[in-house]
Amino acid sequence: MAHSIDEVLLSRYDRPGPRYTSYPTAVQFHAGMDAASYEQAARRSGAVQQPMSLYIHVPFCESPCFYCGCTKVITRDHTSARRYLTHLFAETERQGALFAPQRPVDQLHFGGGTPTFLSDREILEVLKHLARHFSIHARPEREYSIEIDPRTVSVDRLRTLVELGFNRISLGVQDFDPAVQRAVNRVQDEEHVLSLIGGARDLSIDSISIDLIYGLPNQTIGSYSRTLDTVIAARPDRISAYSYAHLPQLFKPQKQIKECDLPTAAAKLELLVLIIEKLTAAGYVYVGMDHFALPDDELVRAQRAGTLQRNFQGYSTYADCDLVALGVSGISKVGDVYAQNARTLKEYYRLIDLGTLAIQRGIALNEDDRIRRQVIQRLMCSARIDFAQFDADYKIDFENYFSRELIALEPLVIDGLVVRNGRSIEMTARGRLLMRNVAMVFDAYLPANSDAAVRTPFSRAV
């Protein structure tokens, strides 16, 4: 695969843009999508028998990781979780009442923050409360996952999490290099992380995922290569290598990171190429964006079958099922509606105390949104668009409907990012490195001029 991109080409495409975990993106969410509007959408969708997903946001962390852009509350007072759980349980009851109780929850994900900030007893409480209001089950096809900060978990605690029903874990590693760890305030022992991976394998956990970040301060090709070698030797089922987005104007902890310590855009691209080449040489399949998986993993099988999806947790095997997000800042996707909860604890508590849902903003998709969402999904998930499929599914003439976009795509064809084959578009290996740029061509909400684009709250493409 030819991944090389020269710096002139890089400078042309290295601009802010969405990661497309949704379309329209959260930038388009507005207060008009309130709790009442969401309830109407949920009741329309709630009677169906299709499987659904649940996301539980636990915002608490004992200390800040300087790179983090997640919604979080920094505290060492673990008793603060009690008030949060009381409100989470109230929200769970109200959300559960909107959906048919027999709809199976095939996907359940605890994210954060640090979900393992909660004690095992508290996690069990959450699971029991979820089971009262949703159809939690133990069938083999379930994906019940939890994000783990290795500093908060021992092998014995991992065993308890398995006993509670979790069959998938995601370990936040980011980088094993001590200089990088110190620069981002996340120092953790390599041997302990490896012991957790070994323990997870001994416990027959279905899927072990490692989260890495590239573009952090003090990272070099040599240091990151060593981290990759260590991870590859541990052989997790999935590896997510996220691009660090330096947005200190939005995320205050990032102000602790010195910009002079960050890799340049060209160096960052070299890190991405290193990641792709080392992981694919080791037998991992490049699923897209930042996700890699072993060849027999469900993500890879879904990609080959054309059923891979992209949502707020990244890539998913579940085709467009309803996602109900519980907790502060959570974003639900129900039918053709996105709805986000209040993004501060104070406001989240206030809304729940009023006896309503915590939803504060969102968007209802129109027909154009639905068509473009599917175009962007196909680009991000299979790197290909078949015009005839859209003609049939949406009763449009693709070339006529997207005539302006196809003209705008021509420079990307010239630059070797995209190939036009008759009535289809396919990304090249080079194009998959910049797939966000290809998808942006079909985004009706992006500013028309590049100066305005720079002011949008998106990370850069590289």
C-alpha positions in Angstrom: 0.0 0.0 0.0 1.4 3.4 -1.0 0.9 5.7 2.0 3.4 8.4 1.2 2.1 11.9 1.0 4.3 14.9 0.3 4.3 18.0 2.5 2.8 20.2 -0.1 -0.2 17.9 -0.5 -0.4 17.6 3.3 -0.6 21.3 3.8 -3.5 21.5 1.4 -5.5 18.9 3.3 -4.4 19.5 6.9 -7.4 21.5 8.0 -10.1 21.2 10.7 -12.8 18.7 10.1 -15.3 16.4 11.8 -14.5 12.8 12.8 -18.0 11.8 11.7 -19.1 9.8 14.7 -22.4 11.3 13.7 -23.9 13.3 10.8 -24.9 16.0 11.2 -22.2 16.5 13.8 -22.7 17.8 17.3 -21.9 21.3 16.1 -25.4 21.4 14.5 -27.2 20.3 17.7 -29.6 23.0 18.9 -32.0 23.6 21.9 -35.0 23.0 19.7 -34.5 19.2 20.2 -35.6 19.1 23.8 -36.8 16.3 26.1 -40.4 16.4 24.7 -39.2 16.1 21.1 -36.9 13.2 22.0 -39.7 11.4 23.9 -41.8 11.6 20.7 -39.0 10.1 18.6 -38.3 7.4 21.3 -42.0 6.3 21.5 -42.1 6.1 17.7 -39.0 3.8 17.7 -39.7 2.2 21.1 -42.3 -0.3 20.0 -40.1 -2.2 17.6 -38.3 -5.4 18.6 -34.9 -4.6 17.2 -31.9 -4.9 19.5 -30.6 -1.7 21.0 -27.4 -0.2 22.6 -26.9 1.5 25.9 -24.1 3.8 26.8 -23.3 4.8 30.4 -21.1 7.8 31.0 -19.2 7.9 34.3 -17.5 11.3 34.4 -15.2 11.0 37.4 -11.4 10.8 37.3 -8.9 11.0 40.2 -6.4 13.1 38.2 -6.5 14.9 34.8 -4.8 13.4 31.7 -3.7 16.6 30.0 -4.6 15.3 26.5 -8.2 14.4 27.4 -11.2 16.2 25.7 -13.9 14.0 27.4 -16.5 15.3 29.8 -15.0 14.6 33.2 -15.0 15.7 36.8 -11.7 15.6 38.7 -12.0 14.4 42.3 -10.5 11.9 44.7 -13.7 11.9 46.8 -15.3 8.6 45.7 -18.4 9.4 47.8 -19.3 12.0 45.1 -20.4 9.1 42.9 -23.4 8.5 45.2 -25.3 11.6 44.1 -24.5 11.0 40.5 -25.8 7.4 40.7 -29.0 8.5 42.3 -29.7 10.8 39.3 -28.5 8.2 36.8 -31.0 5.7 38.2 -33.8 8.2 37.9 -32.8 8.9 34.3 -32.6 5.2 33.5 -36.2 4.7 34.8 -37.5 7.5 32.6 -35.6 6.4 29.5 -36.6 2.8 30.0 -40.3 3.7 30.1 -40.0 4.9 26.5 -39.0 1.6 25.0 -40.5 -1.8 24.7 -39.2 -3.8 27.7 -38.5 -6.9 25.7 -36.1 -5.2 23.3 -32.7 -6.9 23.9 -29.7 -4.8 24.8 -27.1 -6.4 22.6 -24.5 -3.7 23.3 -23.7 -2.1 26.6 -20.7 0.2 27.1 -19.4 2.0 30.2 -17.3 5.0 29.2 -15.9 8.1 30.8 -14.2 9.7 32.5 -13.0 6.6 34.4 -15.8 4.0 34.8 -13.7 2.0 37.2 -13.8 5.1 39.5 -16.9 3.3 40.7 -16.5 0.5 43.2 -17.5 -3.0 42.1 -20.6 -2.8 44.3 -21.6 0.5 42.6 -21.1 -1.0 39.1 -23.3 -4.0 40.2 -25.9 -1.5 41.4 -25.9 0.2 38.0 -26.2 -3.1 36.2 -29.1 -4.2 38.4 -30.9 -0.9 37.9 -30.4 -1.2 34.1 -31.9 -4.7 34.2 -35.1 -3.4 35.9 -35.8 -1.0 33.0 -34.1 -2.6 29.9 -33.7 -6.1 28.7 -30.2 -6.9 29.8 -29.2 -10.5 28.9 -26.3 -13.0 29.0 -26.6 -14.4 25.5 -23.3 -15.1 23.7 -23.9 -12.4 21.0 -23.9 -9.6 23.6 -21.1 -7.0 23.6 -20.9 -5.7 27.2 -17.8 -3.6 27.4 -16.1 -1.2 29.9 -13.2 1.3 29.5 -10.4 0.6 32.0 -7.7 2.9 33.3 -5.1 0.2 34.2 -4.0 2.3 37.2 -7.4 1.5 38.8 -7.7 -2.2 38.2 -5.9 -5.4 39.3 -6.3 -8.8 37.8 -8.5 -9.8 40.7 -10.8 -6.8 40.0 -10.8 -7.7 36.4 -12.1 -11.1 37.4 -14.9 -9.4 39.3 -15.9 -7.4 36.3 -16.1 -10.6 34.2 -18.3 -12.1 36.9 -20.6 -9.0 36.7 -21.1 -9.7 33.0 -18.6 -7.7 31.1 -17.1 -9.7 28.2 -15.1 -6.9 26.5 -12.5 -4.5 27.8 -10.7 -1.4 26.5 -7.4 -0.5 28.2 -6.2 3.1 28.0 -2.5 2.8 27.3 -1.8 5.9 25.0 2.0 5.4 25.1 4.5 3.3 27.1 7.3 5.9 26.8 8.0 7.4 30.3 8.8 10.9 28.9 5.5 11.0 27.0 3.6 9.7 30.1 5.0 12.4 32.3 4.3 15.1 29.7 0.6 14.2 29.7 0.2 13.4 33.4 -0.6 9.7 32.9 2.2 7.6 34.3 1.5 3.9 34.4 3.6 0.8 34.6 4.1 -1.2 31.5 4.4 -4.6 33.2 1.1 -4.0 35.0 -0.7 -3.3 31.8 0.7 -6.4 30.2 -0.3 -8.5 33.2 -3.9 -7.2 32.8 -3.9 -8.3 29.2 -2.6 -11.7 30.2 -5.2 -11.9 32.9 -8.0 -10.9 30.5 -6.9 -13.7 28.2 -6.9 -16.2 31.0 -10.4 -15.1 32.0 -11.5 -15.8 28.4 -12.7 -12.2 27.8 -14.1 -12.1 24.3 -12.4 -9.0 23.1 -9.4 -7.1 24.4 -8.8 -3.6 23.0 -5.9 -1.3 23.5 -6.2 2.5 23.1 -3.2 4.4 21.9 -2.7 8.1 21.0 -0.3 9.5 18.5 0.7 13.2 18.2 1.4 13.6 21.9 4.3 15.7 23.3 7.8 14.1 23.1 6.7 11.3 20.8 9.2 10.3 18.2 9.3 7.6 15.5 11.7 5.6 17.6 9.9 5.9 20.9 6.5 5.2 19.4 7.9 2.2 17.4 8.9 0.7 20.7 5.4 1.2 22.1 3.9 -0.4 19.0 6.2 -3.4 19.3 5.2 -3.9 22.9 1.5 -3.7 22.1 1.8 -6.1 19.1 3.6 -8.6 21.2 0.7 -8.6 23.6 -1.6 -9.4 20.7 -4.9 -7.6 21.7 -7.9 -8.3 19.5 -8.3 -4.6 18.6 -6.0 -1.5 18.6 -7.3 2.0 18.4 -4.7 4.6 17.6 -6.3 7.9 18.0 -4.9 11.2 16.7 -4.3 13.8 19.5 -6.4 16.9 18.8 -4.8 19.9 20.5 -7.6 22.3 21.2 -6.6 24.1 24.4 -9.2 26.8 23.8 -11.9 24.1 24.3 -10.2 21.8 26.8 -8.4 23.6 29.7 -6.1 20.6 30.8 -4.5 20.8 27.3 -3.1 24.2 28.3 -0.6 22.2 30.4 0.9 20.7 27.2 3.6 22.8 25.6 3.0 23.3 21.9 6.7 23.2 21.2 6.8 19.6 22.4 4.2 18.5 20.0 5.2 16.7 16.7 4.7 18.8 13.5 1.9 17.9 11.1 4.5 16.1 8.9 5.9 14.2 11.8 2.4 13.3 13.0 1.7 11.9 9.5 4.9 9.8 9.7 3.6 8.4 13.0 0.3 7.4 11.4 2.1 5.7 8.5 4.3 3.9 11.0 1.2 2.7 12.9 -0.4 1.4 9.7 2.6 -0.2 8.3 3.7 -1.9 11.6 0.2 -3.1 12.6 -0.7 -4.4 9.1 2.7 -6.1 8.8 1.8 -7.8 12.2 -1.4 -9.1 10.7 -3.9 -6.5 11.9 -6.4 -5.2 9.4 -6.8 -1.4 9.0 -10.5 -0.9 9.5 -10.4 2.8 9.0 -9.6 6.2 10.7 -8.0 4.9 13.9 -9.2 1.3 14.3 -7.3 -1.9 13.7 -8.4 -5.5 14.4 -7.2 -9.1 13.9 -8.5 -10.7 10.7 -11.2 -12.8 12.5 -12.6 -9.9 14.5 -16.2 -8.9 14.2 -15.2 -5.5 12.9 -13.3 -6.9 10.0 -16.1 -9.4 9.2 -18.6 -6.6 9.3 -16.5 -4.4 7.0 -16.2 -7.2 4.4 -20.0 -7.8 4.6 -20.7 -4.1 4.2 -22.5 -3.8 7.5 -19.8 -1.9 9.5 -21.2 1.3 11.2 -19.6 4.3 12.8 -21.0 5.9 16.0 -20.0 7.8 19.1 -17.9 4.9 20.3 -16.1 4.6 17.0 -16.6 1.6 14.7 -19.4 -0.8 15.5 -20.8 -4.1 14.1 -24.4 -3.2 14.9 -26.2 -1.9 11.9 -27.9 1.4 12.7 -29.6 0.3 16.0 -31.0 2.7 18.5 -28.4 4.0 21.0 -29.6 5.3 24.4 -27.0 7.3 26.3 -27.3 7.7 30.0 -25.4 10.2 32.2 -24.0 13.7 31.8 -23.1 14.7 28.2 -24.3 11.4 26.7 -25.6 11.5 23.1 -28.5 9.2 22.1 -29.4 8.2 18.6 -33.0 7.1 18.3 -34.5 6.7 14.9 -33.6 9.8 13.0 -32.9 11.9 16.1 -29.7 12.8 18.0 -30.2 14.1 21.5 -27.5 15.2 24.0 -27.8 15.4 27.7 -26.6 18.4 29.7 -22.9 18.7 29.7 -22.3 19.9 33.2 -23.1 18.0 36.4 -25.0 21.0 37.8 -27.3 21.2 34.9 -27.7 17.4 34.6 -28.8 17.3 38.3 -31.1 20.2 37.8 -33.0 18.6 34.9 -33.3 15.2 36.6 -34.5 16.9 39.8 -37.2 18.6 37.8 -38.6 15.1 36.9 -37.7 15.2 33.2 -35.0 13.8 31.0 -31.6 15.5 31.0 -31.7 16.3 27.3 -30.6 19.8 26.4 -30.0 19.8 22.7 -29.9 17.7 19.5 -31.2 17.5 16.0 -33.9 15.7 14.0 -32.6 14.6 10.5 -34.4 15.6 7.4 -34.2 13.6 4.2 -31.1 15.3 2.9 -29.4 14.6 6.2 -30.3 10.9 6.0 -28.9 10.6 2.5 -25.7 12.4 3.3 -25.3 10.5 6.6 -25.3 7.2 4.6 -22.9 8.5 2.0 -20.5 9.5 4.8 -21.0 6.2 6.6 -20.1 4.3 3.5 -17.0 6.4 2.9 -15.8 6.0 6.6 -16.7 2.3 6.8 -16.1 0.8 3.4 -14.1 3.5 1.6 -16.5 3.1 -1.3 -19.8 4.5 -2.7 -21.9 2.6 -5.2 -24.1 5.2 -6.9 -26.7 2.6 -8.0 -27.3 1.5 -4.4 -28.2 5.1 -3.4 -30.4 5.4 -6.5 -32.4 2.4 -5.4 -32.4 3.1 -1.6 -33.4 6.8 -1.8 -35.0 7.2 -5.2 -32.5 9.7 -6.5 -30.1 10.1 -9.3 -26.8 10.2 -7.4 -24.9 12.1 -10.1 -27.5 14.7 -10.4 -28.2 15.0 -6.6 -24.5 15.3 -5.8 -23.4 17.1 -9.0 -21.6 19.9 -7.1 -19.9 17.5 -4.7 -18.6 15.4 -7.6 -17.1 18.5 -9.1 -15.6 19.4 -5.7 -14.2 15.8 -5.6 -12.2 16.2 -8.8 -9.1 17.7 -7.1 -9.0 14.8 -4.7 -9.1 12.5 -7.7 -6.2 14.4 -9.3 -4.2 14.2 -6.0 -4.7 10.4 -5.9 -7.0 10.2 -2.9 -10.0 8.9 -4.8 -10.6 6.9 -7.9 -13.8 7.3 -10.0 -14.8 4.0 -11.6 -17.9 4.6 -13.7 -20.8 4.9 -11.2 -18.7 4.4 -8.1 -16.1 6.2 -5.9 -13.4 4.4 -4.1 -10.6 5.7 -1.8 -7.0 4.8 -2.5 -4.6 3.7 0.2 -3.4 7.3 0.3 -7.0 8.6 0.5 -7.8 6.4 3.5 -5.2 8.4 5.4 -7.3 11.4 4.8 -10.8 9.9 4.6 -12.2 12.7 6.7 -11.3 15.1 3.9 -13.1 12.9 1.4 -16.2 12.7 3.6 -16.1 16.5 4.1 -16.9 17.0 0.5 -20.4 15.6 1.1 -21.1 17.6 4.3 -23.7 20.2 3.7 -23.0 22.0 7.0 -19.3 22.8 6.6 -18.4 26.5 5.9 -17.9 27.2 2.3 -14.6 29.1 2.8 -11.4 27.8 4.4 -11.0 30.8 6.8 -14.4 30.0 8.4 -13.5 26.3 8.5 -10.4 27.2 10.7 -12.8 28.7 13.3 -14.9 25.5 13.6 -14.3 23.4 16.8 -12.9 20.4 15.0 -9.5 18.8 15.2 -7.2 19.0 12.2 -7.2 16.2 9.6 -3.6 15.1 10.5 
